[in-house]
Amino acid sequence: MKKNEFSNILINWYNRHKRPLPWRESHDSYRIWLSEILLQQTRVAQGLPYYYRFLEAFPDIKALANASEKEVLRLWQGLGYYSRARNLHGTAKTVVSYHKAQLPDSYQELLKLKGIGKYTAAAIASFAHNEKVAVVDGNVYRVLSRVFGLKEDISSPNGQKTFQLLADKLLPDKDSSTHNQAIMEFGALQCTPKNPACEECPMAFMCYAYAKNEQTQLPVKLKKTSKTNRYFHYLVLKTGNKYLLKERKGKDIWQGLYEFPMVEENSLMEIGKLLKKQFLKQAVNAQISTESRTYKHVLSHQNLHVKFWVLESKEIAETLIKNHNFRFFTIKAIHDLPKPVLINKFLEESIF
């Protein structure tokens, strides 16, 4: 293969098939950074509404830095991996304080910022400043592994190094930004994880996977994570027209989001047993109003099994409120709080 043959094929394909995405119309590093962080969480179609909402609320990095964490988490609601939203917010503050509200313009300087890894730094440096640095994401792994027959494990350090070296070698001397966007778009639209369009692929004549019929085996990813099952019982405690919630603390899932009183057990159980738990039995004198269906929520390393119990109580002991940092909220206030998507789904399906 000639030095630029691979890149030329990609760019020609890209010029015919690329999607008109808003961040491609700009070299604004803030908008590019925002789009890359959001699209790490979801596909483009689902990510676009989040992108527009974030830009409307925070049109520049100063606006994001000046926002409260609560505002940022509320807009992020539904994407998961809330630590990335906190890193986005924290990095904006750092950039405003120490970089005159401008993201650094080089790959190496971008890497020094919290929450910006190799992929994101390369994307910003390449797309905003046309720095010659190869972007390697899931789409790029897939294209390179299939075309060149690379069978190294992409979840291993050695495999990632091998792919990065090849991506760097294939990068053209000119217009590396377009090359990077082209290979990512090619993986997203043409060389897809399932049912790639091989018969219409301009790379078919040189593609190892197509010749060997190994599309489904590539790329190789051997690392598997075992999932734990957790069982949450949410007690939707109502007094008058207000409900009890608190902010989740610590390093567990959903840090900084709000939730109803929750009891975690080794299985789902009856409400009678729950109300006998030490912190509830003398604090709540309640009548069961509604029992929800069982919700299942899948996270990267956990499967959550969740039930909601709506309980009406004339009085809730002050000890429950003070000792566990609960507060009362109206329904309107609850809708404005950042919440796990699971709780939001329950509220949408119930009478709230």
C-alpha positions as CSV (number, residue, x, y, z in Angstrom):
1,M,0.0,0.0,0.0
2,K,1.3,3.4,-0.9
3,K,1.8,5.8,2.1
4,N,-1.3,7.9,1.6
5,E,-3.6,5.3,-0.1
6,F,-5.5,4.4,3.1
7,S,-6.0,8.0,4.1
8,N,-7.1,9.1,0.6
9,I,-9.7,6.4,0.4
10,L,-11.0,7.4,3.9
11,I,-11.2,11.1,3.1
12,N,-12.9,10.6,-0.3
13,W,-15.5,8.4,1.4
14,Y,-15.9,11.0,4.2
15,N,-16.5,13.8,1.8
16,R,-19.4,11.9,0.3
17,H,-21.0,10.4,3.4
18,K,-20.2,12.5,6.5
19,R,-23.0,13.6,8.8
20,P,-23.6,17.4,9.2
21,L,-22.8,17.5,12.9
22,P,-22.7,20.9,14.6
23,W,-19.3,20.6,16.3
24,R,-17.8,19.9,12.8
25,E,-18.8,23.4,11.7
26,S,-16.5,25.0,14.3
27,H,-12.9,25.0,15.5
28,D,-14.0,26.1,18.9
29,S,-12.1,23.8,21.3
30,Y,-14.8,24.2,24.0
31,R,-17.5,22.9,21.7
32,I,-15.3,20.1,20.5
33,W,-14.4,19.1,24.0
34,L,-18.0,19.2,25.1
35,S,-19.1,17.0,22.2
36,E,-16.3,14.4,22.8
37,I,-17.2,14.1,26.5
38,L,-20.9,13.7,25.8
39,L,-20.4,11.2,22.9
40,Q,-18.3,9.0,25.2
41,Q,-21.6,8.3,26.9
42,T,-24.0,7.8,24.1
43,R,-24.5,7.6,20.3
44,V,-24.7,10.7,18.2
45,A,-28.5,10.7,17.8
46,Q,-29.0,10.5,21.6
47,G,-26.2,12.9,22.4
48,L,-27.3,15.8,20.2
49,P,-30.1,17.0,22.5
50,Y,-27.7,17.0,25.4
51,Y,-25.1,18.9,23.4
52,Y,-27.7,21.6,22.5
53,R,-29.0,21.8,26.1
54,F,-25.5,22.2,27.5
55,L,-24.6,24.9,25.0
56,E,-27.8,26.8,25.7
57,A,-27.1,26.7,29.4
58,F,-23.4,27.1,29.2
59,P,-22.5,28.8,25.9
60,D,-18.8,29.1,26.8
61,I,-16.3,27.7,29.3
62,K,-16.8,30.6,31.7
63,A,-20.5,29.9,31.9
64,L,-19.8,26.2,32.6
65,A,-17.2,27.1,35.3
66,N,-19.6,29.5,37.0
67,A,-22.5,27.0,37.1
68,S,-23.2,25.0,40.2
69,E,-22.5,21.3,40.3
70,K,-26.2,20.7,40.8
71,E,-27.0,22.5,37.5
72,V,-24.4,20.5,35.6
73,L,-25.6,17.1,37.0
74,R,-29.2,17.9,36.2
75,L,-28.4,18.5,32.6
76,W,-26.3,15.4,32.5
77,Q,-29.1,13.3,33.9
78,G,-29.6,10.1,32.0
79,L,-26.1,9.8,30.5
80,G,-24.6,7.9,33.4
81,Y,-20.9,8.0,34.6
82,Y,-21.6,11.2,36.5
83,S,-18.0,11.4,37.5
84,R,-17.3,12.6,33.9
85,A,-19.8,15.4,34.4
86,R,-18.0,16.5,37.6
87,N,-14.7,16.3,35.8
88,L,-16.0,18.4,33.0
89,H,-17.2,21.0,35.5
90,G,-14.0,20.9,37.5
91,T,-11.8,21.2,34.5
92,A,-13.7,24.2,33.3
93,K,-13.0,25.9,36.6
94,T,-9.3,25.0,36.2
95,V,-9.1,26.4,32.7
96,V,-10.8,29.6,33.7
97,S,-8.5,30.1,36.8
98,Y,-5.2,29.0,35.3
99,H,-5.5,29.2,31.5
100,K,-7.3,32.5,30.9
101,A,-10.5,30.6,30.0
102,Q,-8.9,29.0,27.0
103,L,-8.3,25.3,26.7
104,P,-4.6,24.6,25.9
105,D,-3.9,24.2,22.1
106,S,-1.5,21.2,22.3
107,Y,-2.0,17.5,22.9
108,Q,0.6,17.4,25.7
109,E,-0.8,20.3,27.6
110,L,-4.4,19.1,27.3
111,L,-3.3,15.8,28.8
112,K,-2.4,17.6,32.0
113,L,-6.0,18.5,32.7
114,K,-8.1,16.2,34.9
115,G,-10.7,14.2,32.9
116,I,-9.0,14.6,29.6
117,G,-7.3,11.4,28.5
118,K,-5.3,10.5,25.4
119,Y,-8.3,10.1,23.1
120,T,-10.0,13.4,24.2
121,A,-6.7,15.4,24.1
122,A,-6.0,14.1,20.6
123,A,-9.5,14.9,19.4
124,I,-9.3,18.5,20.7
125,A,-5.8,19.1,19.4
126,S,-6.5,17.6,16.0
127,F,-10.0,19.0,15.3
128,A,-9.5,22.5,16.8
129,H,-5.8,23.1,15.9
130,N,-5.0,20.5,13.2
131,E,-2.2,19.1,15.3
132,K,-0.7,15.9,13.8
133,V,-1.8,13.4,16.4
134,A,-3.9,10.3,15.7
135,V,-7.2,9.9,17.4
136,V,-8.0,6.3,18.5
137,D,-11.5,5.4,19.8
138,G,-13.7,2.3,19.5
139,N,-14.4,3.0,15.8
140,V,-10.8,3.4,15.0
141,Y,-9.9,0.1,16.8
142,R,-12.5,-1.7,14.7
143,V,-11.5,-0.3,11.3
144,L,-7.7,-0.9,11.9
145,S,-8.2,-4.4,13.3
146,R,-10.4,-5.5,10.4
147,V,-8.5,-3.8,7.5
148,F,-5.0,-4.8,8.8
149,G,-5.9,-8.1,10.6
150,L,-4.6,-6.9,14.0
151,K,-5.6,-9.5,16.6
152,E,-4.1,-8.0,19.7
153,D,-6.4,-7.4,22.6
154,I,-7.6,-3.8,22.5
155,S,-8.2,-3.8,26.3
156,S,-4.5,-4.6,27.0
157,P,-1.8,-2.0,27.3
158,N,0.3,-3.7,24.6
159,G,-2.7,-3.9,22.3
160,Q,-3.5,-0.2,22.7
161,K,0.1,0.7,22.1
162,T,0.2,-1.3,18.8
163,F,-3.0,0.3,17.5
164,Q,-1.8,3.8,18.5
165,L,1.5,3.2,16.6
166,L,-0.3,2.1,13.5
167,A,-2.8,5.0,13.7
168,D,0.2,7.4,14.0
169,K,1.9,5.8,11.0
170,L,-1.2,6.1,8.8
171,L,-1.7,9.8,9.6
172,P,-1.0,12.0,6.6
173,D,1.3,14.9,6.7
174,K,-1.4,17.3,5.7
175,D,-5.0,17.6,6.9
176,S,-4.7,15.1,9.7
177,S,-7.8,16.5,11.2
178,T,-10.0,15.4,8.3
179,H,-8.3,12.0,8.3
180,N,-9.1,11.5,12.0
181,Q,-12.7,12.5,11.6
182,A,-13.0,10.3,8.5
183,I,-11.8,7.1,10.1
184,M,-14.1,7.7,13.1
185,E,-17.0,8.3,10.8
186,F,-16.1,5.3,8.7
187,G,-16.3,3.1,11.8
188,A,-19.6,4.6,12.9
189,L,-21.4,4.3,9.5
190,Q,-19.6,1.8,7.2
191,C,-17.5,-0.6,9.3
192,T,-20.1,-1.0,12.0
193,P,-19.9,-3.5,14.9
194,K,-22.6,-5.6,13.5
195,N,-23.5,-6.1,9.9
196,P,-20.8,-3.9,8.3
197,A,-21.5,-2.8,4.7
198,C,-18.6,-4.8,3.3
199,E,-20.1,-5.3,-0.2
200,E,-20.1,-1.5,-0.7
201,C,-16.9,-0.8,1.2
202,P,-14.1,1.1,-0.6
203,M,-11.6,-0.8,1.6
204,A,-12.8,-4.2,0.7
205,F,-10.0,-4.9,-1.7
206,M,-7.4,-4.5,1.0
207,C,-9.4,-5.7,4.1
208,Y,-8.1,-8.7,6.0
209,A,-11.4,-9.4,7.8
210,Y,-13.4,-9.3,4.6
211,A,-11.0,-11.7,2.8
212,K,-11.0,-14.1,5.8
213,N,-14.7,-13.6,6.8
214,E,-13.6,-12.6,10.3
215,Q,-15.6,-9.4,10.7
216,T,-17.4,-10.7,13.8
217,Q,-14.1,-11.8,15.5
218,L,-12.4,-8.4,15.2
219,P,-11.4,-6.4,17.1
220,V,-10.3,-8.7,19.9
221,K,-11.4,-7.7,23.4
222,L,-10.6,-10.4,26.0
223,K,-11.1,-8.5,29.2
224,K,-14.4,-9.3,30.8
225,T,-15.9,-7.6,33.9
226,S,-18.1,-9.6,36.2
227,K,-21.2,-7.8,37.3
228,T,-22.7,-7.7,40.8
229,N,-26.4,-7.7,41.6
230,R,-27.7,-5.1,44.0
231,Y,-31.2,-4.7,45.4
232,F,-32.5,-1.2,46.3
233,H,-35.8,-0.5,48.1
234,Y,-36.8,3.2,47.8
235,L,-39.3,4.5,50.3
236,V,-41.1,7.4,48.8
237,L,-42.2,9.0,52.1
238,K,-44.9,11.6,51.7
239,T,-46.1,14.0,54.4
240,G,-48.7,16.5,53.2
241,N,-47.5,17.6,49.7
242,K,-43.8,17.1,50.4
243,Y,-41.4,14.2,50.0
244,L,-38.2,13.2,51.7
245,L,-34.9,13.1,49.7
246,K,-31.2,13.5,50.2
247,E,-28.1,13.9,48.2
248,R,-25.9,10.8,47.7
249,K,-22.4,11.2,49.2
250,G,-19.3,9.0,49.2
251,K,-17.7,7.2,46.3
252,D,-20.6,4.9,45.3
253,I,-22.7,5.3,42.2
254,W,-24.7,8.5,41.7
255,Q,-22.6,10.7,43.9
256,G,-24.1,14.2,44.0
257,L,-27.6,13.0,42.8
258,Y,-30.7,13.1,44.9
259,E,-32.7,10.0,46.0
260,F,-35.5,8.9,48.3
261,P,-34.7,7.1,51.5
262,M,-33.2,3.8,50.4
263,V,-32.6,0.4,52.0
264,E,-30.2,-1.9,50.3
265,E,-30.7,-5.6,50.9
266,N,-29.4,-8.9,49.5
267,S,-32.8,-9.4,47.7
268,L,-36.1,-7.8,47.2
269,M,-38.5,-8.2,50.1
270,E,-41.8,-7.1,51.6
271,I,-42.3,-3.6,52.9
272,G,-43.2,-4.9,56.3
273,K,-39.7,-6.3,56.8
274,L,-38.2,-3.1,55.5
275,L,-40.0,-0.9,58.0
276,K,-38.5,-3.0,60.8
277,K,-35.0,-1.9,59.9
278,Q,-33.3,-0.1,62.7
279,F,-33.2,3.4,61.2
280,L,-36.9,3.2,60.1
281,K,-38.9,1.3,62.7
282,Q,-39.1,4.1,65.3
283,A,-39.0,6.9,62.7
284,V,-41.8,6.2,60.3
285,N,-45.5,5.6,61.1
286,A,-46.8,5.1,57.6
287,Q,-49.4,3.5,55.4
288,I,-48.6,2.0,52.1
289,S,-50.1,3.9,49.2
290,T,-48.5,2.3,46.1
291,E,-46.1,-0.5,45.3
292,S,-44.1,-0.1,42.1
293,R,-43.1,-2.7,39.6
294,T,-39.6,-4.1,39.8
295,Y,-37.1,-2.0,37.8
296,K,-33.9,-3.4,36.5
297,H,-31.1,-0.9,35.7
298,V,-27.9,-2.1,34.1
299,L,-24.6,-0.3,34.8
300,S,-21.2,-1.1,33.5
301,H,-20.3,-3.3,36.5
302,Q,-23.6,-3.7,38.3
303,N,-27.2,-4.9,37.8
304,L,-29.6,-2.9,40.0
305,H,-33.0,-4.5,41.0
306,V,-35.2,-1.7,42.4
307,K,-38.6,-1.3,43.9
308,F,-40.4,1.9,45.0
309,W,-42.8,2.0,47.9
310,V,-45.0,5.1,48.2
311,L,-45.8,5.6,51.9
312,E,-48.0,8.3,53.4
313,S,-47.1,9.4,56.9
314,K,-48.7,12.1,59.1
315,E,-45.4,12.6,60.9
316,I,-41.8,11.6,60.3
317,A,-39.5,11.6,63.3
318,E,-36.9,14.4,63.4
319,T,-34.2,11.9,64.1
320,L,-34.6,10.3,60.6
321,I,-34.3,13.7,59.0
322,K,-31.4,15.1,61.0
323,N,-29.3,11.9,61.5
324,H,-29.5,11.0,57.8
325,N,-29.4,14.5,56.2
326,F,-32.9,14.2,54.5
327,R,-34.8,17.3,53.4
328,F,-38.4,17.8,52.3
329,F,-39.1,18.7,48.7
330,T,-42.3,19.5,46.7
331,I,-42.9,17.6,43.5
332,K,-41.9,20.7,41.5
333,A,-38.6,21.0,43.4
334,I,-38.0,17.2,42.9
335,H,-38.3,17.6,39.1
336,D,-35.6,20.3,39.2
337,L,-33.1,18.2,41.2
338,P,-30.4,16.1,39.6
339,K,-31.5,12.5,40.0
340,P,-30.6,9.0,38.8
341,V,-32.4,8.2,35.5
342,L,-34.0,5.3,37.3
343,I,-35.8,7.6,39.8
344,N,-36.7,9.9,36.9
345,K,-38.3,7.0,35.1
346,F,-40.3,6.0,38.2
347,L,-41.6,9.6,38.5
348,E,-42.6,9.7,34.8
349,E,-44.5,6.4,35.2
350,S,-46.2,7.3,38.4
351,I,-48.8,9.9,39.3
352,F,-46.2,12.5,40.2
